[in-house]
Amino acid sequence: MSGSRGFVASADARASEAGLAVLASGGNAVDAAIAANAVLAVTAPHLCGLGGDLMALVYAHGSVDCLISAGRAGSFSDPAAMRAQGLTTMPLVGDPRSVTIPGCVDGLLALQRRYGTRAMDDLFAPAIALAERGFMAGAPLAASVARLGEPARRQLSELSRQVVDESSVVRRPGVARTLRTVSACGREGFYRGEFGSGLLTMRGSTITPTDLATDCARWTTPLRARAWGVELWVAPPPSQGYLLPASAVLAQSCDLPDPSDVAWADLLIACATTVGFDRPEVLYDGADGEHLLARAAARGEWLGRPRQQSPGQAGDTTYLCVTDADGMAVSLIQSNAAGFGSQLAEPSTQINLHNRGLGFNLIAGHPAELTPGKRPPHTLVPAMATDDQGLRAVFGTMGGDAQPQILLQLAARLFHHGQWPADAVDAGRWALRAPTGFDTWTSGETEVAVEAQAPPSWLPGLADRGHRVVRLPAFDSAVGHAHVIARRPDGSWAAAADPRTVIGSAAGPVVKTK
């Protein structure tokens, strides 16, 4: 869709409409993003929620600001004890030791304090109404609940009991109570209220009251690099964001053919693997993002060397973006990490908990070793682009390790080839795929997944070039849920929500078909 500058794009039409209503009533882009994310915390527990982390870029007054609200490992975290039990990697599900302090609520409050114009009770009202009155599950949530094993169904009893099929009506009273408490009492109502108290009582939890007293949200300087005529902006470590601008700089140095040519996919795969192969060794809390970006972007001579086999079933996360009529924009990504996260829930509110601790390493002395008070390496990558006229685009995706790869393809289509946002989002994609979506560079079992609607030359052509290729169905979530709001060459704005979400939408006050 295209029209005026005010748009909201998200993975759930209910969230997009809540954000749009805020814009229509005079709220700004940050207000709208908070309202939309609150709705997603209710309706999309298989993607995100109050028990997860949040990162965002905000474009305001001609500059880009970055918020990282990622939780730290609890004070009782003990990597030596885990190694003594024979563990070599962090547990994926069912283990509280992979549950870091959830940063989402601190992040929403930080956004509202710095940029918001509306009170939290107004912004949370649509989400509270859905949680209390009930909402239709929809196909994505129903399918995700159906895949849960029996231990997870017992933990996530509120959801598993109610979600029988996509027409099931779901109520989440614990989430509604929590949103009301946060709007009235701020972070104390969450981290020291019903949710926080329940988190501390969970058997095996590593989190202490002192841990919960520390605000997770930090405003910081984003990373940026120039490619294809735009400045690409991303979050710094512990985010893996540096991989996007680094791979775009490499790709700009190549003679990229038309995307219908298999060489287009092969070159971008080469750029992604060239910048990302050492990510597990160099990305950690406190890493120098500028150094990582410059180092990775300088590997152009590596592109001509023989490559090893390309090193995800994607992680589950949700991304949304908002622009308003006054020029403010938000690129916001919020996540449980893998699916329902840890597949554990705080027992009183039934808010499911993320498993972001899976980003830690258990090798003694590793820079990303599980350490009390440290943040894990993060897959979340909110992105923006600017040029000499100001904001050019806000974009992002879910997808675990594959997020920078998906965003690289979008950036090439949008800024190098000049594609319309809907065409760039709908186009067939590739993604490096490993068993969990978070072990792309370490599993040794990674393949190149290619969607069925990709150009016909891609599958056989990539196989001929030595890649281990697997064919995905058309519009498969394994290659992300990407949304874009972008300025066209004529100065108009256009938005696109990813059809892979099934129920997502791009909502705007002025609409005309492409």
DRENLUMRO-361429 format. One record per residue (C-alpha): residue number from 0; x negated, y, z negated. Coordinates in Angstrom, 3 decimals. Example, Ala and Ser with C-alpha at 12.3 -4.5 7.8 and 13.67 -1.06 7.14 Angstrom:
# residues 2
NODE_0_-12.300_-4.500_-7.800
NODE_1_-13.670_-1.060_-7.140
***
This chain:
# residues 514
NODE_0_0.000_0.000_0.000
NODE_1_-1.077_3.588_0.508
NODE_2_0.063_6.994_-0.557
NODE_3_-0.777_9.427_-3.347
NODE_4_-3.652_8.905_-5.718
NODE_5_-1.702_7.350_-8.621
NODE_6_-1.943_3.543_-8.511
NODE_7_-2.075_0.579_-10.858
NODE_8_-3.230_-2.846_-9.659
NODE_9_-3.222_-5.902_-11.904
NODE_10_-2.665_-9.657_-12.036
NODE_11_0.935_-9.294_-13.290
NODE_12_3.596_-7.042_-11.801
NODE_13_4.996_-6.427_-15.294
NODE_14_1.674_-4.927_-16.369
NODE_15_1.391_-2.842_-13.192
NODE_16_4.902_-1.465_-13.685
NODE_17_4.165_-0.601_-17.336
NODE_18_1.094_1.338_-16.262
NODE_19_2.957_3.054_-13.462
NODE_20_5.700_4.137_-15.880
NODE_21_3.046_5.813_-18.026
NODE_22_1.672_7.672_-14.992
NODE_23_5.173_8.706_-13.955
NODE_24_5.846_10.144_-17.422
NODE_25_2.704_12.293_-17.315
NODE_26_0.147_10.009_-18.922
NODE_27_-3.313_9.699_-17.453
NODE_28_-5.184_6.730_-16.002
NODE_29_-6.584_5.631_-19.368
NODE_30_-3.121_5.730_-20.944
NODE_31_-1.801_3.616_-18.078
NODE_32_-4.683_1.128_-18.333
NODE_33_-4.056_0.634_-22.053
NODE_34_-0.343_0.013_-21.478
NODE_35_-1.034_-2.415_-18.644
NODE_36_-3.653_-4.334_-20.607
NODE_37_-1.344_-4.611_-23.621
NODE_38_1.296_-6.238_-21.412
NODE_39_-1.295_-8.672_-20.055
NODE_40_-2.256_-9.546_-23.646
NODE_41_1.333_-10.737_-24.056
NODE_42_2.131_-12.334_-20.698
NODE_43_-1.261_-13.703_-19.607
NODE_44_-2.816_-15.588_-22.547
NODE_45_-4.421_-17.959_-20.045
NODE_46_-6.503_-15.019_-18.806
NODE_47_-6.942_-12.481_-21.581
NODE_48_-5.589_-11.239_-24.878
NODE_49_-6.252_-9.526_-28.184
NODE_50_-8.568_-12.393_-29.093
NODE_51_-10.987_-11.575_-26.246
NODE_52_-13.496_-8.901_-25.184
NODE_53_-13.152_-5.814_-22.981
NODE_54_-15.356_-3.682_-20.729
NODE_55_-14.412_-0.608_-18.735
NODE_56_-15.726_2.167_-16.527
NODE_57_-13.961_5.522_-16.664
NODE_58_-14.331_8.179_-13.963
NODE_59_-13.467_11.598_-15.381
NODE_60_-14.613_15.156_-14.671
NODE_61_-16.930_13.960_-11.915
NODE_62_-18.924_11.462_-13.984
NODE_63_-18.772_7.753_-14.864
NODE_64_-18.617_6.583_-18.470
NODE_65_-19.025_2.985_-19.617
NODE_66_-17.395_1.184_-22.543
NODE_67_-18.658_-2.185_-23.717
NODE_68_-16.458_-3.708_-26.402
NODE_69_-18.040_-7.130_-26.719
NODE_70_-18.069_-8.961_-30.028
NODE_71_-21.138_-10.237_-31.837
NODE_72_-21.955_-13.642_-33.251
NODE_73_-20.849_-14.198_-36.835
NODE_74_-23.257_-13.980_-39.752
NODE_75_-22.989_-17.713_-40.400
NODE_76_-24.144_-18.624_-36.874
NODE_77_-26.908_-21.235_-37.174
NODE_78_-28.552_-22.394_-33.933
NODE_79_-31.003_-24.652_-35.782
NODE_80_-28.130_-26.569_-37.370
NODE_81_-26.477_-26.954_-33.966
NODE_82_-29.710_-28.261_-32.460
NODE_83_-30.026_-30.693_-35.353
NODE_84_-26.619_-32.062_-34.401
NODE_85_-27.935_-32.788_-30.909
NODE_86_-26.312_-29.849_-29.131
NODE_87_-28.260_-28.341_-26.247
NODE_88_-25.617_-25.872_-25.055
NODE_89_-22.864_-23.927_-26.770
NODE_90_-19.562_-25.834_-27.078
NODE_91_-17.043_-24.858_-24.410
NODE_92_-13.740_-25.432_-26.242
NODE_93_-12.411_-26.518_-29.604
NODE_94_-15.322_-25.196_-31.678
NODE_95_-15.171_-21.947_-33.739
NODE_96_-18.937_-21.534_-33.412
NODE_97_-18.378_-20.294_-29.850
NODE_98_-15.876_-17.676_-31.061
NODE_99_-17.549_-14.285_-31.336
NODE_100_-15.749_-11.320_-32.887
NODE_101_-12.972_-10.265_-30.475
NODE_102_-13.678_-6.798_-29.075
NODE_103_-10.457_-6.052_-27.187
NODE_104_-8.657_-4.060_-29.873
NODE_105_-11.722_-1.958_-30.687
NODE_106_-12.045_-1.296_-26.955
NODE_107_-8.441_-0.178_-26.490
NODE_108_-8.729_2.128_-29.501
NODE_109_-12.004_3.591_-28.227
NODE_110_-10.460_4.316_-24.821
NODE_111_-7.490_6.029_-26.426
NODE_112_-9.637_8.133_-28.776
NODE_113_-11.941_9.439_-26.075
NODE_114_-9.619_9.840_-23.096
NODE_115_-6.021_9.043_-24.030
NODE_116_-3.204_11.558_-24.223
NODE_117_-0.416_9.317_-25.529
NODE_118_0.069_7.651_-28.912
NODE_119_-0.590_3.937_-29.153
NODE_120_2.977_3.135_-30.211
NODE_121_4.211_4.606_-26.915
NODE_122_1.580_2.752_-24.884
NODE_123_2.216_-0.566_-26.641
NODE_124_6.021_-0.305_-26.435
NODE_125_6.461_-2.234_-23.143
NODE_126_4.223_-5.054_-24.374
NODE_127_6.007_-5.246_-27.730
NODE_128_9.382_-5.408_-26.004
NODE_129_8.248_-8.315_-23.828
NODE_130_6.738_-10.146_-26.791
NODE_131_9.844_-9.769_-28.951
NODE_132_12.636_-10.143_-26.407
NODE_133_10.872_-12.731_-24.293
NODE_134_9.497_-12.926_-20.780
NODE_135_9.598_-15.498_-18.014
NODE_136_6.466_-17.615_-18.057
NODE_137_5.794_-17.536_-14.323
NODE_138_3.906_-20.086_-12.254
NODE_139_0.302_-19.259_-13.275
NODE_140_0.935_-19.496_-17.035
NODE_141_3.100_-22.610_-16.646
NODE_142_0.420_-24.364_-14.606
NODE_143_-2.273_-23.406_-17.114
NODE_144_-0.280_-24.715_-20.084
NODE_145_0.467_-27.938_-18.214
NODE_146_-3.280_-28.596_-17.861
NODE_147_-3.934_-28.368_-21.610
NODE_148_-4.968_-31.517_-23.445
NODE_149_-3.298_-32.638_-26.641
NODE_150_-5.772_-30.980_-29.066
NODE_151_-5.312_-27.645_-27.318
NODE_152_-1.536_-28.040_-27.240
NODE_153_-1.556_-28.497_-31.006
NODE_154_-3.683_-25.396_-31.496
NODE_155_-1.692_-23.303_-29.008
NODE_156_1.613_-24.592_-30.330
NODE_157_3.572_-21.375_-29.775
NODE_158_2.840_-21.483_-26.062
NODE_159_2.893_-25.233_-25.470
NODE_160_6.261_-25.545_-27.227
NODE_161_7.923_-22.821_-25.166
NODE_162_6.315_-23.091_-21.733
NODE_163_7.946_-26.057_-20.037
NODE_164_8.043_-24.641_-16.520
NODE_165_7.717_-21.307_-14.763
NODE_166_11.294_-20.275_-15.653
NODE_167_10.757_-20.806_-19.394
NODE_168_11.397_-17.792_-21.620
NODE_169_8.451_-17.113_-23.913
NODE_170_8.432_-15.048_-27.112
NODE_171_5.268_-14.090_-28.983
NODE_172_6.307_-12.523_-32.282
NODE_173_2.784_-12.673_-33.757
NODE_174_1.399_-10.594_-30.890
NODE_175_4.264_-8.113_-31.292
NODE_176_3.561_-7.765_-35.037
NODE_177_-0.111_-7.247_-34.323
NODE_178_0.469_-4.550_-31.706
NODE_179_2.801_-2.709_-34.093
NODE_180_0.213_-2.918_-36.861
NODE_181_-2.610_-1.677_-34.628
NODE_182_-0.528_1.283_-33.436
NODE_183_0.259_2.191_-37.059
NODE_184_-3.014_1.343_-38.834
NODE_185_-5.717_1.277_-36.165
NODE_186_-8.557_-1.249_-36.313
NODE_187_-8.004_-1.899_-40.041
NODE_188_-4.600_-3.313_-39.191
NODE_189_-6.196_-5.836_-36.856
NODE_190_-9.621_-6.757_-38.175
NODE_191_-8.630_-6.574_-41.863
NODE_192_-4.961_-7.369_-41.427
NODE_193_-3.047_-10.536_-40.624
NODE_194_-5.238_-11.500_-37.677
NODE_195_-8.565_-10.851_-39.380
NODE_196_-7.533_-12.633_-42.553
NODE_197_-6.452_-15.679_-40.582
NODE_198_-9.673_-15.679_-38.579
NODE_199_-11.718_-15.878_-41.778
NODE_200_-9.762_-18.893_-43.046
NODE_201_-10.344_-21.009_-39.936
NODE_202_-12.389_-24.094_-40.685
NODE_203_-15.878_-23.795_-39.200
NODE_204_-15.654_-20.052_-38.509
NODE_205_-18.993_-18.232_-38.593
NODE_206_-17.398_-14.801_-39.074
NODE_207_-17.473_-12.879_-42.362
NODE_208_-15.539_-9.834_-43.671
NODE_209_-18.679_-7.738_-43.149
NODE_210_-18.794_-8.823_-39.491
NODE_211_-15.202_-7.677_-38.999
NODE_212_-15.968_-4.276_-40.531
NODE_213_-18.328_-3.386_-37.666
NODE_214_-16.720_-1.717_-34.635
NODE_215_-17.350_-3.711_-31.445
NODE_216_-16.898_-0.761_-29.073
NODE_217_-19.921_1.134_-27.740
NODE_218_-20.000_3.900_-25.137
NODE_219_-23.109_3.634_-23.003
NODE_220_-24.683_4.737_-19.727
NODE_221_-23.689_2.608_-16.724
NODE_222_-26.122_1.224_-14.171
NODE_223_-26.004_2.397_-10.571
NODE_224_-27.693_1.912_-7.209
NODE_225_-27.016_3.220_-3.704
NODE_226_-25.948_0.918_-0.891
NODE_227_-23.793_1.335_2.227
NODE_228_-23.398_5.059_1.655
NODE_229_-21.986_4.837_-1.890
NODE_230_-23.263_4.706_-5.443
NODE_231_-22.236_1.397_-6.998
NODE_232_-21.603_1.643_-10.755
NODE_233_-21.510_-1.293_-13.180
NODE_234_-21.854_-2.028_-16.887
NODE_235_-25.373_-2.636_-18.270
NODE_236_-26.468_-5.676_-20.331
NODE_237_-25.171_-7.740_-21.923
NODE_238_-23.040_-7.647_-18.748
NODE_239_-24.388_-9.399_-15.647
NODE_240_-23.299_-6.280_-13.737
NODE_241_-26.795_-5.502_-12.416
NODE_242_-26.418_-8.421_-9.983
NODE_243_-23.845_-6.523_-7.881
NODE_244_-25.861_-3.409_-6.982
NODE_245_-29.077_-5.435_-6.709
NODE_246_-27.535_-7.858_-4.206
NODE_247_-25.900_-4.977_-2.305
NODE_248_-29.273_-3.224_-1.955
NODE_249_-30.728_-6.439_-0.515
NODE_250_-27.754_-6.935_1.789
NODE_251_-28.073_-3.376_3.075
NODE_252_-31.611_-4.217_4.188
NODE_253_-30.269_-7.061_6.341
NODE_254_-28.635_-6.752_9.721
NODE_255_-25.211_-7.873_8.541
NODE_256_-23.106_-9.167_11.423
NODE_257_-19.314_-9.115_11.533
NODE_258_-17.697_-11.108_8.686
NODE_259_-16.300_-13.572_11.229
NODE_260_-19.869_-14.782_11.802
NODE_261_-21.173_-17.513_9.489
NODE_262_-24.435_-15.564_9.287
NODE_263_-22.540_-12.914_7.283
NODE_264_-21.660_-15.426_4.573
NODE_265_-25.104_-17.036_4.682
NODE_266_-26.912_-13.710_4.265
NODE_267_-24.744_-12.647_1.337
NODE_268_-25.216_-16.051_-0.327
NODE_269_-28.962_-15.564_0.098
NODE_270_-28.767_-12.108_-1.491
NODE_271_-26.685_-13.392_-4.411
NODE_272_-28.997_-16.321_-5.128
NODE_273_-32.128_-14.208_-4.728
NODE_274_-31.057_-11.730_-7.414
NODE_275_-29.307_-14.215_-9.689
NODE_276_-31.483_-17.313_-9.924
NODE_277_-33.273_-16.145_-13.098
NODE_278_-30.256_-14.573_-14.803
NODE_279_-30.228_-17.155_-17.670
NODE_280_-33.804_-16.232_-18.563
NODE_281_-33.619_-12.436_-18.331
NODE_282_-30.077_-11.422_-19.368
NODE_283_-29.532_-10.934_-23.080
NODE_284_-28.290_-8.393_-25.596
NODE_285_-30.780_-5.540_-25.489
NODE_286_-32.244_-6.315_-22.049
NODE_287_-33.394_-3.291_-20.023
NODE_288_-30.707_-3.045_-17.368
NODE_289_-32.573_-0.520_-15.228
NODE_290_-35.569_-2.845_-15.128
NODE_291_-33.432_-5.880_-14.252
NODE_292_-31.716_-3.960_-11.451
NODE_293_-34.929_-2.580_-9.955
NODE_294_-36.707_-5.937_-10.245
NODE_295_-33.902_-7.889_-8.591
NODE_296_-33.308_-5.297_-5.856
NODE_297_-36.998_-5.407_-4.914
NODE_298_-36.920_-9.047_-3.828
NODE_299_-36.233_-8.329_-0.174
NODE_300_-39.257_-10.307_1.027
NODE_301_-37.824_-13.411_-0.662
NODE_302_-34.883_-13.539_1.733
NODE_303_-36.962_-15.029_4.526
NODE_304_-38.368_-17.855_2.406
NODE_305_-36.976_-21.384_2.480
NODE_306_-34.276_-21.658_-0.190
NODE_307_-33.362_-24.449_-2.530
NODE_308_-29.791_-25.733_-2.459
NODE_309_-27.505_-22.919_-3.540
NODE_310_-26.998_-23.054_-7.225
NODE_311_-17.675_-21.485_-10.124
NODE_312_-14.570_-23.264_-10.759
NODE_313_-14.105_-19.683_-11.870
NODE_314_-13.755_-18.534_-15.431
NODE_315_-10.445_-17.059_-16.464
NODE_316_-10.412_-13.322_-17.041
NODE_317_-8.202_-10.512_-15.866
NODE_318_-9.065_-7.258_-14.130
NODE_319_-6.973_-4.134_-13.622
NODE_320_-7.631_-0.716_-12.123
NODE_321_-5.839_2.609_-12.334
NODE_322_-6.155_6.011_-10.659
NODE_323_-4.122_9.114_-11.432
NODE_324_-3.169_12.257_-9.551
NODE_325_-5.761_14.347_-11.420
NODE_326_-8.693_12.247_-10.268
NODE_327_-9.281_10.067_-13.337
NODE_328_-9.837_6.356_-12.738
NODE_329_-10.315_3.257_-14.863
NODE_330_-11.930_-0.052_-13.948
NODE_331_-11.066_-2.410_-16.817
NODE_332_-11.809_-6.083_-17.294
NODE_333_-10.648_-8.153_-20.257
NODE_334_-11.188_-11.795_-20.940
NODE_335_-10.877_-14.975_-22.963
NODE_336_-13.886_-16.311_-20.992
NODE_337_-12.771_-19.832_-19.946
NODE_338_-9.020_-20.227_-19.461
NODE_339_-7.349_-20.053_-22.870
NODE_340_-10.828_-19.368_-24.210
NODE_341_-11.846_-21.625_-27.070
NODE_342_-8.388_-23.268_-26.992
NODE_343_-8.147_-22.229_-30.629
NODE_344_-5.654_-19.784_-32.083
NODE_345_-5.614_-17.628_-35.187
NODE_346_-3.013_-19.611_-37.147
NODE_347_-0.768_-16.779_-38.365
NODE_348_-0.326_-14.654_-35.234
NODE_349_-1.015_-17.474_-32.736
NODE_350_-3.316_-15.107_-30.834
NODE_351_-5.649_-17.375_-28.896
NODE_352_-9.380_-16.806_-29.311
NODE_353_-12.029_-16.394_-26.652
NODE_354_-15.162_-18.528_-26.363
NODE_355_-17.574_-15.782_-25.311
NODE_356_-20.255_-17.402_-27.457
NODE_357_-20.738_-19.898_-24.642
NODE_358_-23.026_-17.284_-23.083
NODE_359_-25.636_-17.855_-25.795
NODE_360_-28.585_-20.211_-25.423
NODE_361_-29.589_-22.838_-27.992
NODE_362_-33.279_-22.998_-27.029
NODE_363_-35.361_-21.839_-29.989
NODE_364_-36.980_-18.488_-29.251
NODE_365_-35.000_-17.855_-26.047
NODE_366_-34.137_-14.127_-25.692
NODE_367_-30.437_-15.082_-25.481
NODE_368_-30.594_-17.581_-28.364
NODE_369_-27.510_-17.629_-30.586
NODE_370_-28.317_-15.099_-33.316
NODE_371_-26.108_-13.552_-36.013
NODE_372_-25.126_-10.024_-35.015
NODE_373_-26.107_-10.429_-31.351
NODE_374_-23.774_-10.182_-28.344
NODE_375_-23.860_-13.024_-25.812
NODE_376_-24.741_-12.521_-22.136
NODE_377_-21.481_-11.564_-20.457
NODE_378_-19.912_-12.352_-17.090
NODE_379_-17.611_-9.301_-17.128
NODE_380_-18.347_-6.775_-14.349
NODE_381_-16.125_-3.692_-14.023
NODE_382_-17.160_-1.787_-10.885
NODE_383_-16.766_1.619_-9.264
NODE_384_-18.100_3.424_-6.220
NODE_385_-18.666_7.132_-5.713
NODE_386_-19.959_9.260_-2.843
NODE_387_-20.630_12.954_-2.240
NODE_388_-16.874_13.606_-2.282
NODE_389_-16.399_12.006_-5.698
NODE_390_-14.638_8.746_-6.494
NODE_391_-14.570_6.307_-3.585
NODE_392_-13.186_3.115_-5.139
NODE_393_-12.457_1.177_-8.306
NODE_394_-12.645_-2.576_-7.987
NODE_395_-13.270_-5.775_-9.909
NODE_396_-12.336_-9.418_-10.262
NODE_397_-12.147_-12.377_-12.556
NODE_398_-14.384_-15.319_-11.711
NODE_399_-16.955_-16.175_-14.388
NODE_400_-20.487_-16.301_-12.968
NODE_401_-19.052_-15.657_-9.491
NODE_402_-17.853_-12.119_-10.232
NODE_403_-20.885_-10.345_-8.675
NODE_404_-20.679_-12.627_-5.621
NODE_405_-16.999_-11.811_-5.061
NODE_406_-17.618_-8.094_-5.596
NODE_407_-20.556_-8.172_-3.160
NODE_408_-18.229_-9.474_-0.447
NODE_409_-15.629_-6.812_-1.256
NODE_410_-18.235_-4.044_-1.271
NODE_411_-19.617_-5.139_2.105
NODE_412_-16.148_-5.202_3.627
NODE_413_-15.038_-1.896_2.095
NODE_414_-18.157_0.246_2.490
NODE_415_-20.203_-1.331_5.288
NODE_416_-17.421_-2.561_7.561
NODE_417_-14.817_0.054_6.567
NODE_418_-12.002_-2.405_5.988
NODE_419_-8.659_-1.436_4.509
NODE_420_-8.431_-2.577_0.838
NODE_421_-5.696_-5.127_1.549
NODE_422_-7.728_-6.672_4.364
NODE_423_-10.835_-6.852_2.190
NODE_424_-8.937_-8.447_-0.708
NODE_425_-7.004_-10.934_1.445
NODE_426_-10.006_-12.089_3.478
NODE_427_-11.362_-15.593_2.909
NODE_428_-14.215_-15.792_0.409
NODE_429_-17.065_-18.005_-0.640
NODE_430_-18.257_-18.484_-4.205
NODE_431_-21.019_-20.497_-5.808
NODE_432_-19.197_-23.114_-7.837
NODE_433_-20.443_-25.174_-10.801
NODE_434_-18.565_-27.440_-13.253
NODE_435_-17.539_-24.840_-15.855
NODE_436_-17.794_-21.555_-13.935
NODE_437_-20.383_-20.384_-16.477
NODE_438_-23.322_-22.630_-15.500
NODE_439_-23.974_-21.550_-11.913
NODE_440_-27.713_-21.125_-12.432
NODE_441_-28.301_-24.066_-14.781
NODE_442_-26.073_-27.016_-13.887
NODE_443_-27.909_-28.396_-10.856
NODE_444_-24.471_-29.290_-9.470
NODE_445_-23.568_-26.049_-7.743
NODE_446_-21.917_-25.941_-4.347
NODE_447_-20.579_-23.229_-2.062
NODE_448_-16.794_-23.160_-2.235
NODE_449_-15.104_-21.700_0.856
NODE_450_-11.438_-20.803_1.185
NODE_451_-9.362_-22.337_3.963
NODE_452_-8.478_-18.947_5.480
NODE_453_-12.156_-18.041_5.905
NODE_454_-13.423_-17.820_9.500
NODE_455_-13.561_-21.286_11.114
NODE_456_-17.316_-21.062_11.626
NODE_457_-18.089_-20.772_7.914
NODE_458_-17.620_-24.341_6.690
NODE_459_-19.621_-26.185_9.375
NODE_460_-22.066_-23.326_9.784
NODE_461_-22.960_-23.152_6.085
NODE_462_-23.350_-26.920_5.961
NODE_463_-25.703_-26.750_8.962
NODE_464_-27.740_-24.173_7.068
NODE_465_-28.309_-26.582_4.196
NODE_466_-25.583_-25.576_1.773
NODE_467_-23.500_-28.141_-0.071
NODE_468_-20.034_-26.912_0.936
NODE_469_-16.579_-27.677_-0.423
NODE_470_-13.322_-26.517_1.141
NODE_471_-10.780_-24.772_-1.084
NODE_472_-7.097_-24.176_-0.348
NODE_473_-6.197_-20.783_1.045
NODE_474_-5.966_-17.996_-1.538
NODE_475_-7.459_-20.077_-4.335
NODE_476_-8.061_-18.603_-7.806
NODE_477_-11.488_-20.255_-7.893
NODE_478_-12.747_-17.284_-5.867
NODE_479_-11.302_-14.707_-8.201
NODE_480_-8.436_-12.292_-8.645
NODE_481_-9.760_-9.059_-7.160
NODE_482_-7.997_-5.703_-7.102
NODE_483_-9.029_-2.509_-5.320
NODE_484_-8.000_1.133_-5.225
NODE_485_-10.011_3.013_-2.608
NODE_486_-10.166_6.266_-0.666
NODE_487_-9.810_5.925_3.071
NODE_488_-11.906_7.973_5.565
NODE_489_-8.927_10.284_6.170
NODE_490_-8.774_11.129_2.446
NODE_491_-5.675_9.054_1.659
NODE_492_-5.738_6.374_-1.032
NODE_493_-4.796_2.716_-0.771
NODE_494_-4.436_-0.082_-3.316
NODE_495_-4.362_-3.851_-3.084
NODE_496_-3.682_-6.540_-5.662
NODE_497_-4.988_-10.022_-5.035
NODE_498_-2.371_-12.454_-3.667
NODE_499_-4.310_-15.213_-5.446
NODE_500_-2.713_-14.014_-8.700
NODE_501_0.716_-15.115_-7.359
NODE_502_2.524_-12.592_-9.597
NODE_503_0.187_-9.592_-9.395
NODE_504_1.016_-6.252_-7.809
NODE_505_-0.360_-2.896_-6.770
NODE_506_2.138_-0.263_-7.883
NODE_507_2.139_3.357_-6.804
NODE_508_4.511_6.339_-6.849
NODE_509_4.370_6.885_-3.072
NODE_510_4.377_3.817_-0.877
NODE_511_4.351_3.052_2.812
NODE_512_3.484_-0.167_4.572
NODE_513_0.091_-0.532_6.200
***
